[in-house]
Amino acid sequence: MKNLVKHIRPAAKVKAEIRLPGSKSITHRALIMAALADGPSRIRNPLLSEDIFLTAKALEHLGTKIERLEDSILVTPAAKRWNQPEEPIFLGNSGTSTRLLIAVASAGTGRFTFDGTARLRQRPVGPAADALETQGVKFRWLLNPGFPPVEITSCGLAGGDVPVDASESSQFLSGLLIAAPTALQTVRITWSEPVASFPYVSMTLGMMENAGIRFERTGPNQICVPAPQSYAAHDLTVEGDCSSASYFWGAAAVTGGEVLTTPISPDSLQGDCRFLDVLEKMGCRIHWETRGVRVQGPDRLDPFDMDMNEMPDMVPTLAVLAAFAAGTSRVRNVAHLRIKESDRLLAVASGLRLLGIQVEELRDGLVIRGGTPTPPSAPISSFDDHRIAMAFALAGLRLEGVRIAGAESVGKSFPDFWDYFDRLI
């Protein structure tokens, strides 16, 4: 159903235990690494969402066999790398799928076309092309240079020195790292600073290492990947999604309540787990337990001044919390939020203004004067962006009359979100 409007009911101090779905970022990478492996792999507790289905379907088009079992996914690599689809591979509005799969498709032989929604056609992939062209891969832009739809022709990766510009998205770097072991010879990948959302690169490297791939950090901005190597077939259990957890942590924070989220550990590969440190600075109490983490909200949230470059997906949630904090808060260094599923800085500012909050929209951040939000006079638009919809649901826990337009957008990463959220009330 398109443009579903979700009415949020206010709640007193929430008290809940939430078992989280698997991490979206880890599930994407697990599927792709399994498709490159030397035998069948099993992925347990995978996230089952729109973006994950797009990645899985794309891998099937390339010849990978993917079987959905009761609580896991069995991935059998293609007999050859890759089958050549006759039709374009459709990737919806999944930037992660697109940027990772462009590199992975280039690891094989053939001609491949990738396309998506109107919004995906506005999301850049040029830096991935610039890096892969050094490997002998050819790109043909079918509409606008640097953006989908794009046709790729490859005979595999040559190896050698590869510079990558990952200032707009760490996914350009992660995609090349995942594909690098398939090259004909050793790959030396170099990048310049800054890298947007670098913790996702650390996640990629951690998962590569767990799958038996050897690499060496040969400089502060360089990684050497010996090639060719094969990913080992593996049995992986995906940890709970910290990005999804943030909305329930935020519910505890905004209501002064208490939420336990499982399964998450302090050793998580996910950079968004560090959002707990931000909440602690705002006055929340954080308790790690055997099964997960418990967040207790304060009587009053404190304002903040935060560089969120490494946790950009947490900005919508943080901005809604800032509306209820007593004072002026600042979010900095997140210009890359403008090329996400929506222009998230614009979308967040729009929603906050409907709550009566003064907000200044900067090129790379926000200044939010919080403390006195009011019930909105109109539905808050999700801008067809899952993270905007889920973040502004938090406002409805404190204010009457909050309605989220485009509530179905949560299907991109958390299809059952509204069922989970209703348990808080």
Residue pairs with C-beta under 8 A, 6 or more apart in sequence:
1 408
2 406
2 408
3 405
3 406
3 408
4 405
4 406
4 407
4 408
5 379
5 403
5 404
5 405
5 407
6 389
6 393
6 403
6 404
6 407
6 418
7 396
7 402
7 403
8 393
8 395
8 396
8 397
8 402
8 403
8 404
9 396
9 425
10 396
10 397
10 398
10 399
10 400
10 425
11 251
11 255
11 257
11 397
11 424
11 425
12 255
12 257
13 255
13 256
13 257
13 258
13 297
14 251
14 252
14 255
14 257
14 258
14 259
14 397
14 424
14 425
15 257
15 258
15 259
16 248
16 251
16 257
16 258
16 259
16 260
16 423
16 424
17 259
17 260
17 261
17 262
18 245
18 248
18 259
18 260
18 261
18 262
18 420
18 423
19 240
19 262
19 263
20 240
20 241
20 244
20 245
20 261
20 262
20 263
20 264
21 45
21 47
21 48
21 49
21 240
21 241
21 244
21 414
21 416
22 45
22 46
22 47
22 238
22 239
22 240
22 241
23 47
23 238
23 239
23 240
23 241
23 242
23 243
23 270
24 47
24 49
24 51
24 52
24 96
24 241
24 243
24 244
24 413
25 96
25 200
25 203
25 241
25 243
25 270
26 203
26 207
26 238
26 239
26 269
26 270
27 43
27 46
27 47
27 52
27 238
28 51
28 52
28 55
28 96
28 97
28 100
29 100
29 174
29 178
29 203
29 204
29 207
30 41
30 43
30 46
30 207
30 236
30 238
31 43
31 46
31 52
31 55
31 56
31 59
31 66
31 73
31 75
32 55
32 59
32 100
32 101
32 104
32 178
33 41
33 178
33 207
33 208
33 211
33 231
34 41
34 43
34 75
34 77
34 231
34 233
34 234
35 59
35 62
35 64
35 75
35 77
35 78
35 104
36 77
36 81
36 104
36 107
36 178
36 179
36 181
36 182
36 230
36 231
37 75
37 77
37 211
37 230
37 231
37 232
37 233
37 234
38 77
38 230
38 231
38 232
38 233
39 77
39 233
40 74
40 75
40 76
40 77
40 233
41 74
41 75
41 233
41 234
41 235
41 236
42 72
42 73
42 74
42 75
42 234
42 235
42 236
43 72
43 73
43 75
43 236
43 238
44 71
44 72
44 235
44 236
44 237
44 238
45 71
45 72
45 237
45 238
45 239
46 52
46 72
46 73
46 238
47 238
47 241
47 413
48 68
48 415
49 411
49 412
49 413
49 414
49 415
50 92
50 94
50 411
50 412
50 413
50 415
51 92
51 94
51 96
51 97
51 412
51 413
54 90
54 91
54 92
54 94
54 97
55 94
55 96
55 97
55 100
55 101
56 66
56 73
57 89
58 89
58 91
58 97
58 101
59 66
59 75
59 101
60 66
61 83
61 85
61 89
62 78
62 81
62 82
62 83
62 85
62 89
62 105
62 108
62 112
63 78
63 79
63 80
63 81
63 82
63 83
64 75
64 76
64 77
64 78
65 75
65 76
65 78
66 73
66 74
66 75
66 76
67 73
67 74
67 76
80 108
81 107
81 108
81 109
81 156
81 182
82 105
82 108
82 109
82 110
82 112
83 110
84 110
84 111
84 112
85 112
85 113
87 113
88 113
88 114
88 115
88 149
89 101
89 112
89 113
89 114
89 115
90 115
90 116
91 97
91 98
91 101
91 114
91 115
91 116
91 120
91 148
92 116
92 117
92 120
93 116
93 117
93 119
93 120
93 123
93 341
93 384
93 412
94 116
94 120
94 412
95 120
95 123
95 169
95 171
95 339
95 340
95 341
96 171
98 114
98 116
98 120
98 123
98 125
98 148
99 125
99 128
99 169
99 171
99 172
99 174
99 175
100 171
100 174
100 175
100 178
101 114
101 175
102 114
102 125
102 128
102 129
102 132
102 150
102 152
102 175
103 128
103 132
103 175
103 176
103 178
103 179
104 175
104 178
104 179
105 112
105 114
105 152
105 154
106 132
106 135
106 137
106 152
106 154
106 156
106 157
106 179
107 154
107 156
107 157
107 179
107 182
107 183
108 154
108 156
108 182
109 154
109 155
109 156
110 153
110 154
111 151
111 152
111 153
112 151
112 152
112 154
113 142
113 149
113 150
113 151
113 152
114 148
114 149
114 150
114 152
115 121
115 142
115 148
115 149
115 150
116 148
116 149
119 341
119 342
119 384
120 148
121 143
121 144
121 147
121 148
121 149
122 147
122 339
123 147
123 148
123 339
123 340
124 146
124 147
124 168
124 169
124 339
125 146
125 147
125 148
125 150
125 172
126 145
126 146
126 147
127 164
127 165
127 166
127 167
127 168
127 169
127 172
128 171
128 172
128 175
128 176
129 137
129 139
129 146
129 150
130 163
130 165
131 162
131 163
131 164
131 165
131 172
131 176
132 139
132 152
132 154
132 157
132 176
133 139
134 160
134 161
134 162
134 163
135 157
135 158
135 159
135 160
135 162
135 183
136 154
136 155
136 157
136 158
137 152
137 153
137 154
137 157
138 152
138 153
138 154
139 150
139 151
139 152
140 150
140 151
140 152
140 153
141 147
141 149
141 150
142 149
142 150
142 151
143 149
156 182
156 183
156 184
157 179
157 180
157 182
157 183
157 184
157 187
157 227
158 183
158 184
158 185
159 183
159 184
159 185
159 186
159 187
159 227
160 185
160 186
160 187
160 188
161 188
161 190
162 176
162 187
162 188
162 189
162 190
163 190
163 191
163 192
164 172
164 173
164 176
164 189
164 190
164 191
165 172
165 191
165 192
166 172
166 173
166 191
166 195
166 196
166 201
167 192
167 194
167 195
167 196
167 336
168 196
168 336
168 339
169 196
169 197
169 336
169 339
170 195
170 196
170 197
170 198
170 200
170 201
171 200
173 189
173 191
173 195
173 201
173 204
174 200
174 201
174 203
174 204
176 187
176 189
177 189
177 201
177 204
177 205
177 208
177 215
177 223
177 225
178 204
178 208
180 187
180 189
180 215
180 225
180 227
181 208
181 213
181 225
181 226
181 227
181 228
181 229
181 230
181 231
182 227
182 228
182 229
183 225
183 227
183 228
184 227
184 228
185 227
186 224
186 225
186 226
186 227
187 224
187 225
187 227
188 218
188 222
188 223
188 224
188 225
189 222
189 223
189 224
189 225
190 219
190 221
190 222
191 221
191 222
192 221
193 221
194 309
194 333
195 201
196 309
196 312
196 336
197 271
197 309
197 310
197 311
197 312
197 336
198 271
198 310
199 270
199 271
199 272
199 274
199 310
199 311
200 271
202 269
202 271
203 269
203 270
203 271
205 215
205 223
206 269
207 269
208 215
208 231
209 215
210 234
210 236
211 231
211 232
211 234
212 229
212 230
212 231
212 232
212 234
213 225
213 229
213 231
214 225
214 226
214 229
215 223
215 224
215 225
215 226
216 223
216 224
217 223
218 224
239 263
239 264
239 265
239 268
239 269
239 270
240 261
240 262
240 263
240 264
240 292
241 270
241 413
241 414
242 264
242 268
242 270
242 272
242 273
242 275
243 270
243 272
243 313
243 314
243 387
243 413
244 413
244 414
244 417
245 261
245 264
245 293
246 272
246 275
246 314
246 317
247 317
247 390
247 391
247 393
247 394
247 417
247 421
248 259
248 261
248 295
248 420
248 424
249 259
249 261
249 275
249 276
249 279
249 284
249 295
250 279
250 317
250 320
250 321
250 391
250 394
251 257
251 259
251 394
251 397
251 421
251 424
252 258
252 259
252 284
252 295
252 296
252 297
253 279
253 282
253 284
253 295
253 297
253 298
253 301
253 321
254 297
254 301
254 320
254 321
254 324
254 394
254 395
254 397
254 398
255 297
255 397
255 398
256 297
256 298
256 299
257 296
257 297
258 294
258 295
258 296
258 297
259 294
259 295
259 424
260 289
260 291
260 292
260 293
260 294
261 292
261 293
261 294
261 295
262 291
262 292
263 291
263 292
264 273
264 292
264 293
265 288
265 292
266 273
266 288
266 293
271 310
271 311
272 311
272 313
272 314
274 310
274 311
275 311
275 314
275 317
275 318
276 284
276 286
276 293
276 295
278 304
278 306
278 311
278 314
278 318
279 286
279 295
280 286
281 302
281 304
282 298
282 301
282 302
282 303
282 304
282 321
282 325
283 297
283 298
283 300
283 301
283 302
284 295
284 296
284 297
284 298
285 295
285 296
285 298
286 293
286 294
286 295
286 296
287 293
287 294
287 295
287 296
288 294
300 325
300 326
301 321
301 322
301 324
301 325
301 326
302 325
302 326
302 327
303 322
303 325
303 326
303 327
303 328
303 329
303 370
304 318
304 322
304 325
304 329
304 330
305 329
305 330
305 332
306 318
306 329
306 330
306 331
306 332
307 332
307 333
308 314
308 315
308 318
308 331
308 332
308 333
308 334
308 365
309 332
309 333
309 334
309 336
312 334
312 336
312 337
312 340
312 344
313 387
315 331
315 334
315 337
315 344
315 345
315 348
315 366
316 344
316 347
316 348
316 387
316 388
316 390
316 391
316 392
317 387
317 390
317 391
317 394
318 331
319 329
319 331
319 348
319 352
319 359
319 366
319 368
319 391
320 348
320 351
320 352
320 391
320 392
320 394
320 395
321 394
322 329
322 331
322 368
322 370
323 352
323 355
323 357
323 368
323 370
323 373
323 395
324 370
324 371
324 373
324 398
325 370
325 371
326 370
326 371
327 369
327 370
327 371
328 367
328 368
328 369
328 370
329 367
329 368
329 370
330 365
330 366
330 367
330 368
331 365
331 366
331 368
332 364
332 365
333 364
333 365
334 345
334 364
334 365
335 363
335 364
335 365
337 343
337 344
337 345
338 344
338 345
338 346
340 385
340 387
341 383
341 384
341 385
341 386
341 387
341 412
342 383
342 384
342 385
342 388
343 383
344 385
344 387
344 388
345 361
345 362
345 365
345 366
346 361
346 383
347 381
347 382
347 383
347 385
347 388
348 359
348 366
348 388
348 391
349 359
349 361
349 366
350 381
350 383
351 380
351 381
351 388
351 392
351 395
352 359
352 368
353 359
354 376
354 377
354 378
354 380
355 373
355 374
355 376
355 380
355 395
355 399
356 372
356 373
356 374
356 376
357 368
357 369
357 370
357 372
357 373
358 368
358 369
359 366
359 367
359 368
359 369
360 366
360 367
373 395
373 398
373 399
374 399
375 399
375 400
375 401
375 402
376 399
376 401
376 402
376 403
379 403
379 404
379 405
380 392
380 395
380 402
380 403
380 404
380 405
381 388
381 405
381 406
382 388
382 389
382 392
382 404
382 405
382 406
382 407
382 409
383 406
384 406
384 409
385 409
386 409
386 410
386 411
386 412
386 413
386 414
387 413
388 409
389 404
389 406
389 407
389 409
389 410
390 410
390 414
390 417
390 421
392 402
392 404
393 402
393 404
393 421
395 402
396 402
396 403
396 404
397 424
397 425
407 418
410 417
410 418
414 420
